[in-house]
Amino acid sequence: MSTALEQRTEDSSLLRTEMGVSSPPPERHLPLSLLILLTFTTGVSVANLYFNQPLLELIGKEFNEPPSRAGLISMLTQVGYGFGIFFVSPLGDVLPRRPMIIILCACSAVTLVAVAFSFNLICMTVGSFLLGISNVIPQIIIPLANDLCSPNERGKTIGVVMGGLFFGILTSRIISGFVGNWLGWRYIFFIGSGVMVVLGALLFFLLPNIETKTDETGEKRGIVKYFKLLGSMIILVKDHPTLRQCAMIGFGCFAGFSVLWTTLSFRLSIEPFNYNSANIGLFGLIGLAGVIVSPIAGLLTKRIGPYFVTGISIVSVIGSWFVILFAQNSLVGIVCSIFLMDLGTQAVQVCNQTRYLILVDNAKARLNCVYIGTCFIGGALGSSLGSWAFNKWDWKGSCTVAFIFVGIGTVSYLLKRGDTKDSEYTRLK
């Protein structure tokens, strides 16, 4: 598989040199088996980040810690993930991505075992922070999948991989809660470690090598200085309006998404529902909408353009908050709101990544870092401000915060009007 890809690239480069003209990169086809493996790896690695959330009560009881301190475990996992996004994932433009992904799988397996053997809160939080860093794997795989497929397949491919990521988030809480109640909270981390070992072995044998590309000066990317690489992300933001727009749209929509899922448990635990944590966790099943819509959104970006599909997706996100604002005491209303929210948020992610990942061929990891990092900041702000507003003004306060964030994304979308089909995307179709 790897040899065939490299041979086609070499032949194409030789032909362009002999003709003295530049031409588009050769068509590539990502085999279905490899796409499934990359998608599964993405889902499993992101699931490792959310295993602890349903188990915080069990962990707190064992360590004799109050809920407020046990919550540090989940927070530091996300902080570690954010650290990995900003300081590890850009290395995908410096280091060969195949060994990088395999090494991260090994690190993830080790940190999962370390978390499982934690004997107090300090060990647990340190291990969770390292777990977050090592599971930045999806942010390496997404640009890699984009490189391994042809331009015409990018929307569909990214949609499938993002569907795997969303499915991992969705199922992690359900599986973790079940295993925790059945065997104890430590066992899900042992299971996750074993799965990462198997995935690392499969990737070692099946994942192809991608030749290190050169930058504008003709130097190999592998010798680019690390801090210069990090600083170059500022230049990418400055030079590419599409990246700035996608990042701000993602910021607003993901913040609204985080407001909903952070405060929903508070809303469902009081009148008129009075649900326990197990019942509340089942609402995550509604998130299957996002898994289903990802490949569809990817196909639509090819047919009618990612910019137009993004607009439809933002309308879905806004509509979800109107539904839950006026039907907060209705179970049907809450279910419909979650459906619209997950559908719209996931479609926005797919459309945005279809647009910005084509901007600079030798900087895909850094482009992805800027985008995902901005979304992560939005999600963190949405969670904290949404919880604060709920405590102050109940559900209406949370809805107000969400409307502000989604409004930021909507304004960012409208400020740069383009053709129905995004120009950068159309250029490479």
Backbone torsions as a table, in degrees:
resi	resn	phi	psi	omega
1	MET	NA	-49.5	-179.7
2	SER	-63.7	-42.4	-177.3
3	THR	-63.7	-40.4	-179.7
4	ALA	-63.3	-42.9	179.5
5	LEU	-63.2	-45.4	-177.7
6	GLU	-66.9	-36.4	-179.2
7	GLN	-65.7	-42.6	179.2
8	ARG	-63.2	-41.1	179.7
9	THR	-63.8	-41.9	-178.5
10	GLU	-65.9	-45.3	-179.8
11	ASP	-61.9	-42.0	-179.6
12	SER	-65.0	-42.2	179.6
13	SER	-63.2	-40.3	179.8
14	LEU	-63.9	-42.0	179.5
15	LEU	-62.9	-43.4	-179.4
16	ARG	-65.3	-35.8	179.2
17	THR	-66.3	-43.8	-179.4
18	GLU	-64.6	-36.1	-178.7
19	MET	-79.3	-20.0	179.6
20	GLY	76.5	17.8	179.6
21	VAL	-130.8	159.3	176.3
22	SER	-95.0	149.2	178.9
23	SER	-143.3	164.1	-179.3
24	PRO	-61.3	155.1	178.0
25	PRO	-61.7	154.1	-176.6
26	PRO	-63.5	150.8	177.8
27	GLU	-66.4	135.6	176.7
28	ARG	-125.6	147.6	177.6
29	HIS	-122.6	122.9	179.6
30	LEU	-84.0	115.3	-179.0
31	PRO	-58.4	145.1	-177.9
32	LEU	-59.4	-39.9	-178.6
33	SER	-62.4	-40.2	179.5
34	LEU	-71.8	-37.0	176.9
35	LEU	-61.5	-42.0	178.5
36	ILE	-63.3	-42.5	-179.7
37	LEU	-63.9	-44.8	178.8
38	LEU	-64.3	-39.7	179.7
39	THR	-65.8	-43.4	179.6
40	PHE	-65.1	-40.9	178.3
41	THR	-62.4	-41.5	177.3
42	THR	-60.4	-46.9	-178.8
43	GLY	-64.8	-43.0	-178.4
44	VAL	-67.2	-43.4	-177.0
45	SER	-66.7	-38.5	178.4
46	VAL	-73.8	-27.7	177.4
47	ALA	-63.4	-33.2	179.3
48	ASN	-57.9	-27.1	-178.3
49	LEU	-74.3	-22.4	-172.7
50	TYR	-111.2	2.6	178.5
51	PHE	-59.0	-34.9	-172.2
52	ASN	-77.0	-19.7	-171.5
53	GLN	-61.6	-46.1	178.3
54	PRO	-75.1	-9.7	-173.2
55	LEU	-103.5	2.6	-174.6
56	LEU	-59.9	-38.0	179.5
57	GLU	-65.1	-44.8	178.9
58	LEU	-63.3	-42.7	-179.7
59	ILE	-65.5	-42.9	179.5
60	GLY	-60.9	-40.4	179.1
61	LYS	-65.1	-41.4	-179.2
62	GLU	-66.5	-37.3	-179.0
63	PHE	-91.5	3.9	-178.7
64	ASN	55.3	45.5	-179.6
65	GLU	-116.6	143.0	177.5
66	PRO	-70.5	162.7	-179.1
67	PRO	-56.0	-36.1	-177.8
68	SER	-62.5	-37.8	179.3
69	ARG	-80.8	-34.8	176.5
70	ALA	-63.2	-29.5	178.0
71	GLY	-64.1	-17.7	176.8
72	LEU	-62.4	-27.4	-179.4
73	ILE	-62.0	-49.8	179.6
74	SER	-65.9	-41.9	-177.9
75	MET	-62.6	-46.0	-177.3
76	LEU	-71.5	-25.4	172.3
77	THR	-62.5	-44.7	179.1
78	GLN	-69.2	-37.1	176.9
79	VAL	-62.8	-43.0	176.9
80	GLY	-61.4	-39.4	177.9
81	TYR	-64.0	-42.6	176.9
82	GLY	-62.2	-40.5	176.9
83	PHE	-59.9	-43.9	179.3
84	GLY	-64.1	-38.5	179.0
85	ILE	-60.1	-45.4	-174.2
86	PHE	-81.9	-29.5	-171.7
87	PHE	-118.2	-11.5	178.5
88	VAL	-110.9	-48.0	-175.8
89	SER	-60.7	-32.0	176.3
90	PRO	-60.6	-21.3	178.6
91	LEU	-64.9	-12.3	174.7
92	GLY	-63.0	-18.0	174.8
93	ASP	-94.1	-0.5	-178.7
94	VAL	-115.8	-46.0	-175.1
95	LEU	-101.2	153.2	173.0
96	PRO	-58.9	129.6	-170.8
97	ARG	-75.1	-28.2	179.9
98	ARG	-60.5	-57.0	178.3
99	PRO	-64.9	-30.7	179.3
100	MET	-62.0	-45.0	179.6
101	ILE	-65.3	-42.4	-179.0
102	ILE	-64.5	-42.3	178.3
103	ILE	-63.6	-41.2	178.3
104	LEU	-64.6	-35.5	175.3
105	CYS	-61.7	-42.4	178.4
106	ALA	-64.8	-43.2	178.2
107	CYS	-62.9	-39.4	178.3
108	SER	-62.4	-43.5	179.7
109	ALA	-60.9	-41.1	-179.8
110	VAL	-67.1	-45.7	-178.2
111	THR	-68.0	-31.5	175.9
112	LEU	-63.8	-40.8	176.6
113	VAL	-65.5	-40.8	178.9
114	ALA	-61.3	-41.3	177.8
115	VAL	-64.0	-42.0	-178.9
116	ALA	-63.1	-30.6	-179.2
117	PHE	-92.1	5.5	-178.6
118	SER	-58.3	138.7	-178.4
119	PHE	-115.5	-2.8	172.6
120	ASN	-156.1	176.9	-174.3
121	LEU	-66.4	-35.5	-179.1
122	ILE	-63.4	-48.4	177.8
123	CYS	-60.1	-39.8	-178.2
124	MET	-65.2	-43.5	-177.8
125	THR	-70.2	-40.3	177.3
126	VAL	-63.4	-46.0	178.0
127	GLY	-62.1	-37.6	179.6
128	SER	-67.4	-37.5	176.5
129	PHE	-61.5	-47.0	178.3
130	LEU	-66.0	-34.0	176.6
131	LEU	-61.9	-41.2	178.0
132	GLY	-61.9	-42.1	179.6
133	ILE	-64.1	-46.3	-174.1
134	SER	-71.9	-18.1	-178.5
135	ASN	-101.0	31.9	173.4
136	VAL	-82.3	11.4	-177.3
137	ILE	-50.8	-43.7	-179.7
138	PRO	-56.4	-31.9	-178.4
139	GLN	-77.4	-8.3	170.2
140	ILE	-94.8	-36.6	-175.8
141	ILE	-70.5	-39.3	-175.8
142	ILE	-60.0	-50.8	175.4
143	PRO	-63.4	-33.4	178.8
144	LEU	-64.6	-46.0	178.4
145	ALA	-60.7	-36.8	177.8
146	ASN	-63.1	-36.0	179.1
147	ASP	-74.3	-31.0	-173.5
148	LEU	-81.9	-10.0	-177.3
149	CYS	-114.4	166.1	178.4
150	SER	-77.8	160.2	179.0
151	PRO	-55.2	-36.5	-179.1
152	ASN	-70.0	-17.7	-178.1
153	GLU	-100.4	-3.0	-171.3
154	ARG	-62.0	-46.9	-178.3
155	GLY	-59.8	-46.6	-179.7
156	LYS	-65.4	-42.4	-178.2
157	THR	-63.9	-48.2	179.0
158	ILE	-62.6	-38.4	178.2
159	GLY	-60.5	-41.6	179.9
160	VAL	-67.2	-46.0	-179.2
161	VAL	-63.9	-41.9	177.9
162	MET	-66.6	-31.9	174.3
163	GLY	-62.5	-38.8	175.6
164	GLY	-63.6	-40.5	178.3
165	LEU	-62.4	-45.9	-179.0
166	PHE	-65.6	-37.5	178.7
167	PHE	-65.7	-36.1	177.2
168	GLY	-63.2	-43.8	177.1
169	ILE	-62.1	-42.5	-176.6
170	LEU	-63.6	-49.2	-172.1
171	THR	-83.2	-20.1	-174.6
172	SER	-60.5	-44.9	-178.1
173	ARG	-65.9	-39.3	-178.8
174	ILE	-67.3	-49.3	-179.4
175	ILE	-64.9	-43.5	-179.1
176	SER	-62.0	-43.6	178.8
177	GLY	-62.6	-39.8	180.0
178	PHE	-66.4	-49.0	-179.3
179	VAL	-64.2	-39.6	-180.0
180	GLY	-62.0	-42.5	179.7
181	ASN	-71.8	-27.9	-175.1
182	TRP	-88.2	-46.5	-172.7
183	LEU	-114.8	-18.6	-173.1
184	GLY	113.8	157.5	-170.1
185	TRP	-69.9	-23.0	-175.9
186	ARG	-72.7	-28.1	-169.3
187	TYR	-68.7	-31.4	-179.4
188	ILE	-65.1	-31.1	178.5
189	PHE	-74.0	-35.8	173.3
190	PHE	-63.0	-44.3	179.1
191	ILE	-61.7	-45.5	179.4
192	GLY	-60.5	-38.2	178.7
193	SER	-63.7	-44.0	178.4
194	GLY	-61.6	-40.3	178.8
195	VAL	-63.9	-39.9	179.8
196	MET	-66.6	-33.8	176.4
197	VAL	-64.2	-45.3	178.9
198	VAL	-62.5	-44.0	179.6
199	LEU	-63.0	-41.7	178.1
200	GLY	-59.2	-41.0	179.1
201	ALA	-66.2	-43.2	178.9
202	LEU	-62.6	-43.3	179.6
203	LEU	-65.4	-34.3	179.0
204	PHE	-60.0	-39.1	-176.6
205	PHE	-90.5	-26.3	-170.9
206	LEU	-109.4	-21.4	-175.2
207	LEU	-82.0	125.3	-177.8
208	PRO	-77.1	159.3	172.4
209	ASN	-82.5	141.9	173.2
210	ILE	-113.2	126.8	-176.7
211	GLU	-59.7	136.8	177.6
212	THR	-63.8	127.0	-177.6
213	LYS	-86.5	169.1	179.9
214	THR	-106.8	152.7	176.2
215	ASP	-86.5	-172.8	-174.7
216	GLU	-63.6	-22.4	-178.8
217	THR	-89.2	-3.8	-179.8
218	GLY	89.2	0.7	179.7
219	GLU	-82.6	151.1	175.1
220	LYS	-65.4	140.3	-179.2
221	ARG	-62.2	-27.3	-175.4
222	GLY	-63.9	-17.6	-178.7
223	ILE	-102.1	6.1	176.9
224	VAL	-68.1	131.9	-178.2
225	LYS	-63.8	141.8	-174.3
226	TYR	-60.6	-48.6	-177.0
227	PHE	-71.0	-31.3	173.4
228	LYS	-65.1	-36.5	177.5
229	LEU	-62.7	-45.4	178.7
230	LEU	-63.7	-41.6	179.1
231	GLY	-65.9	-27.0	-179.5
232	SER	-66.1	-19.7	177.9
233	MET	-65.5	-31.3	176.1
234	ILE	-65.0	-39.8	178.2
235	ILE	-65.6	-39.2	178.1
236	LEU	-61.2	-43.2	178.7
237	VAL	-63.3	-41.0	-178.5
238	LYS	-67.9	-39.3	-171.5
239	ASP	-87.2	-14.0	-172.0
240	HIS	-126.1	98.7	178.5
241	PRO	-58.6	-34.2	179.6
242	THR	-63.0	-39.8	177.8
243	LEU	-64.2	-43.6	179.3
244	ARG	-62.0	-43.2	-178.9
245	GLN	-65.2	-47.6	179.6
246	CYS	-59.5	-41.7	-178.5
247	ALA	-62.9	-42.4	-178.6
248	MET	-73.2	-34.1	174.2
249	ILE	-63.8	-46.5	177.9
250	GLY	-62.3	-39.6	177.6
251	PHE	-56.2	-51.7	-176.5
252	GLY	-67.2	-45.2	-176.6
253	CYS	-70.1	-40.0	-179.5
254	PHE	-71.8	-30.8	174.6
255	ALA	-63.9	-44.6	176.9
256	GLY	-62.2	-38.7	176.6
257	PHE	-60.7	-43.2	-179.1
258	SER	-69.2	-36.4	176.2
259	VAL	-58.2	-45.9	-178.0
260	LEU	-61.8	-52.5	-173.1
261	TRP	-75.3	-20.6	176.5
262	THR	-78.7	-41.0	-174.9
263	THR	-94.3	-12.2	-178.4
264	LEU	-61.7	-38.2	-179.6
265	SER	-63.5	-35.9	176.8
266	PHE	-64.3	-45.1	-177.1
267	ARG	-65.2	-41.0	-176.4
268	LEU	-77.8	-14.8	-178.4
269	SER	-87.4	-6.2	-179.7
270	ILE	-115.4	-178.9	179.4
271	GLU	-58.3	144.1	2.6
272	PRO	-92.9	12.3	-173.2
273	PHE	-95.9	-53.4	-179.5
274	ASN	56.3	43.5	-179.5
275	TYR	-81.6	148.9	173.6
276	ASN	-86.9	177.2	-174.0
277	SER	-64.5	-33.0	179.1
278	ALA	-65.5	-43.1	178.7
279	ASN	-65.3	-40.8	-179.4
280	ILE	-64.2	-39.0	179.9
281	GLY	-60.7	-30.2	-179.9
282	LEU	-66.3	-20.1	177.5
283	PHE	-64.6	-19.3	176.3
284	GLY	-63.0	-22.1	178.5
285	LEU	-62.5	-27.2	178.9
286	ILE	-64.2	-23.0	178.7
287	GLY	-65.5	-6.2	173.4
288	LEU	-57.2	-21.8	177.2
289	ALA	-57.8	-40.5	179.9
290	GLY	-66.9	-37.2	179.1
291	VAL	-65.6	-41.2	-178.6
292	ILE	-69.8	-38.7	-172.7
293	VAL	-78.5	-20.1	-176.0
294	SER	-58.1	-54.0	178.5
295	PRO	-63.6	-34.4	178.7
296	ILE	-64.5	-44.1	178.0
297	ALA	-61.6	-38.4	178.3
298	GLY	-62.9	-40.4	177.8
299	LEU	-68.0	-39.0	-179.6
300	LEU	-65.8	-33.1	178.2
301	THR	-61.9	-31.1	178.8
302	LYS	-74.3	-33.7	-174.6
303	ARG	-85.3	-46.5	-174.2
304	ILE	-119.3	-1.4	175.3
305	GLY	97.2	141.0	-176.9
306	PRO	-67.2	-29.7	-177.9
307	TYR	-64.9	-44.9	-179.4
308	PHE	-67.4	-41.9	179.6
309	VAL	-64.5	-35.9	176.5
310	THR	-59.8	-42.5	178.7
311	GLY	-60.3	-44.1	177.4
312	ILE	-61.6	-40.6	-178.3
313	SER	-65.3	-40.2	178.2
314	ILE	-64.1	-38.8	176.3
315	VAL	-60.4	-38.7	177.9
316	SER	-63.6	-41.6	179.3
317	VAL	-65.0	-45.6	178.8
318	ILE	-61.7	-43.9	179.8
319	GLY	-60.8	-35.2	-179.6
320	SER	-62.9	-36.4	-179.2
321	TRP	-75.8	-32.1	173.6
322	PHE	-65.9	-40.2	179.3
323	VAL	-62.2	-49.3	-175.1
324	ILE	-73.9	-23.8	177.0
325	LEU	-68.2	-42.9	-175.7
326	PHE	-96.2	-5.5	179.6
327	ALA	-132.0	38.1	-175.2
328	GLN	-68.0	-20.2	178.6
329	ASN	-97.0	5.6	-179.1
330	SER	-108.1	125.3	178.2
331	LEU	-62.4	-41.3	178.9
332	VAL	-62.4	-41.5	179.3
333	GLY	-62.8	-42.2	179.5
334	ILE	-66.2	-41.2	178.2
335	VAL	-62.3	-44.5	179.0
336	CYS	-63.2	-38.8	179.8
337	SER	-64.7	-44.7	178.7
338	ILE	-61.9	-41.0	179.5
339	PHE	-59.7	-49.8	-179.5
340	LEU	-64.7	-39.1	-179.4
341	MET	-64.6	-49.8	-178.8
342	ASP	-64.9	-41.1	179.1
343	LEU	-60.7	-50.4	-177.6
344	GLY	-67.0	-43.7	-177.9
345	THR	-64.4	-43.5	-179.4
346	GLN	-67.1	-39.6	178.2
347	ALA	-64.4	-37.9	177.1
348	VAL	-60.8	-43.8	-179.5
349	GLN	-61.2	-45.4	-178.5
350	VAL	-63.4	-46.5	-178.5
351	CYS	-63.5	-44.4	-179.7
352	ASN	-62.2	-44.6	-178.2
353	GLN	-68.9	-29.7	174.2
354	THR	-64.3	-32.9	-177.5
355	ARG	-80.6	-51.3	-169.8
356	TYR	-81.7	-22.5	-177.4
357	LEU	-71.3	-8.5	179.8
358	ILE	-99.7	-1.1	-170.5
359	LEU	-69.1	-45.7	-178.9
360	VAL	-133.0	117.8	-171.3
361	ASP	-65.5	-33.8	-176.6
362	ASN	-101.9	22.4	-179.6
363	ALA	-139.7	30.7	-175.3
364	LYS	-63.1	-39.6	-179.8
365	ALA	-65.2	-40.0	179.3
366	ARG	-69.6	-39.1	175.3
367	LEU	-59.4	-44.9	-180.0
368	ASN	-66.3	-35.4	178.0
369	CYS	-62.4	-45.9	179.3
370	VAL	-59.7	-46.3	-176.4
371	TYR	-68.2	-54.3	-177.0
372	ILE	-64.8	-37.8	177.4
373	GLY	-61.3	-41.7	177.3
374	THR	-65.0	-42.1	176.5
375	CYS	-61.4	-40.7	-179.9
376	PHE	-61.4	-42.1	177.7
377	ILE	-62.1	-43.3	177.0
378	GLY	-60.9	-42.2	179.4
379	GLY	-64.1	-40.8	178.9
380	ALA	-64.8	-43.2	178.0
381	LEU	-65.9	-40.0	179.1
382	GLY	-62.1	-42.6	179.9
383	SER	-64.0	-47.5	-175.9
384	SER	-71.0	-47.5	-178.5
385	LEU	-71.1	-33.1	177.2
386	GLY	-64.7	-43.2	177.9
387	SER	-65.0	-42.4	178.6
388	TRP	-61.7	-44.0	-179.3
389	ALA	-67.2	-35.3	178.6
390	PHE	-65.3	-41.7	178.4
391	ASN	-65.4	-31.8	-178.1
392	LYS	-81.8	-49.5	-169.7
393	TRP	-129.0	18.9	177.0
394	ASP	64.4	-154.1	-171.0
395	TRP	-64.2	-34.3	179.5
396	LYS	-63.1	-33.8	176.9
397	GLY	-64.6	-43.2	177.6
398	SER	-62.8	-42.9	179.3
399	CYS	-62.4	-39.2	178.9
400	THR	-62.5	-45.6	177.9
401	VAL	-60.1	-43.2	-179.2
402	ALA	-62.9	-43.2	179.7
403	PHE	-62.4	-36.3	178.3
404	ILE	-63.9	-47.6	-178.8
405	PHE	-65.6	-46.7	179.4
406	VAL	-63.7	-32.9	176.1
407	GLY	-61.8	-38.5	176.7
408	ILE	-60.2	-45.0	178.3
409	GLY	-64.4	-38.7	-179.5
410	THR	-66.3	-44.4	178.4
411	VAL	-62.3	-40.9	178.6
412	SER	-61.6	-37.2	178.2
413	TYR	-66.6	-40.8	-175.0
414	LEU	-80.1	-24.4	-175.4
415	LEU	-66.1	-32.3	-180.0
416	LYS	-115.0	83.8	177.2
417	ARG	-78.0	135.2	178.0
418	GLY	-131.3	-165.0	175.3
419	ASP	-67.7	165.6	178.2
420	THR	-56.8	-39.7	174.3
421	LYS	-100.2	127.4	-177.7
422	ASP	-57.6	133.9	-172.4
423	SER	-62.6	-43.5	-178.4
424	GLU	-64.9	-38.6	-179.6
425	TYR	-68.1	-45.0	-178.1
426	THR	-62.7	-35.3	-177.5
427	ARG	-60.4	-32.6	-175.7
428	LEU	-104.7	6.0	-179.3
429	LYS	-70.6	NA	NA
